[in-house]
Amino acid sequence: MRISSQFDSGNIVVKSASDPKDIRLEIKKDNGSDFYQWFHFRLSGAKGQTCRMVIENAGGAAYLDGWDGYQAVASEDREHWERIETSYTDGQLTLTLTPDADAVWIAYFAPYSMARHDALIAACQADPRVTLDVIGETLDGRDIDRLTVGEPGEGKKTLWITARQHPGESMAEWAAEGLLERLLDDNDPVARDLLGKAVFHIVPNMNPDGSFRGHLRTNAKGVNLNREWDKASAENSPEVKCVLDAMEETGVDFFLDMHGDEGLPYNFIAGAEGVPGWTDADQKKLDGYKTELKRFNPDFQTEFGYAVDAPNSADLSIATHWMRHHFGCLAMTLEMPFKDNADMPDEIYGWSAERSMKLGASQLDAIRAMLDRL
């Protein structure tokens, strides 16, 4: 029996693996920070054996409410990820599984590898409506890819969509893939109509270094990118700086930043209500988008979410807040669960990569409904 994590997005430390019923593990911290919660590893040689895996340092993870009602995912083909028996007690997370195959992969959520990212970029660039450019470089030397879909023209809106500032929130890039897949579908009338009226600038992965390293929340240096938007620098957050530089060139009429939330078992949107100069018109746009998205996709809801910031109290280092403050556009953060959508639960899969893709695709319906109001 063997446990390994030396691969794209892998993260685990093996303390003991001699007894399948008493495997002891720990999650590694993000490099340069105290954040940790993402795990992804391969269990080999345990086919037909009941394995009890205990993550001993779960009690020090970044978001302890994330363990309440949580179930890890496992896959034998790395395509289909099912929920497995999981419990959290006395600071330890226990995973129980009897593999049906010689190798099984276990993760915090369905991983979105850098290999899949490259495949997504390759597929999208083959479409004549897409322009791919590398707008920057990470601290580890990886490319920051932007996909521009559509041709600029008089009266067209400029829409920016980013995903995965926090690398462990892999559902964000699944959602980006779902959005791109629909946007490039010649037979989808919503996509065709939108591309006649708008240009999309999409960054499917804002944090390639953290993604590859198996980080939860930070880049290679341990910097939380979603606290850098008012001070982005080449030294600490080149990922954010290059995106902001590109935005200054294009302008921004609409901004959506896609994330995952460890604790809340719901899909919801956080707005920029607390920024200076927030108006009734801003509120109507935000409320309008959420209403439209809820109408088009019942996996989305508006009852549960983050507390709204008091007037003039918003943290301008956060992407959504900075974008509204700096560009005056409709700016939002889409949050998806690591657990399940409590409104529409699925006992086998929970909230999944596939459902994330569908919610990403549904953004096009809401955008189209709101386009004339941007």
Buried (B, 14 or more C-beta within 10 A) or exposed (E): BEBEBEBBBBBBBBEEBEEBEEBBBBBBBBBEBEBBBBBBBBBBEBBEEEBBBBBBBBBBBBBBEBBEBBBBBBBBEBEBBBBBEBEBEEBBBBBBBBBEEEBBBBBBBBBBBBEBBEEBBEBBBEBEBBBBEEBBBBBEEBBBBBBBBBEEEEEBBBBBBBBBBBBBBBBBBBBBBBBBBBBBBEEBEBBEEBBEBBBBBBBBBBBBBBBBBBBBBBBBBBBBBBBBBBEBEEEBBBBBBBBBEBBEEBEBBBBBBBBBBBBBBBBBBBBBBBBEEBEEEBEEBBEBBBBBBBEBBEBBBBEEBEEEBEEEEBBBBBBBBBBBBBBBBBBBBBBBBBBBBBBEEEEEBBBBBBBBBBBBBBBBBBBBBBBEEB
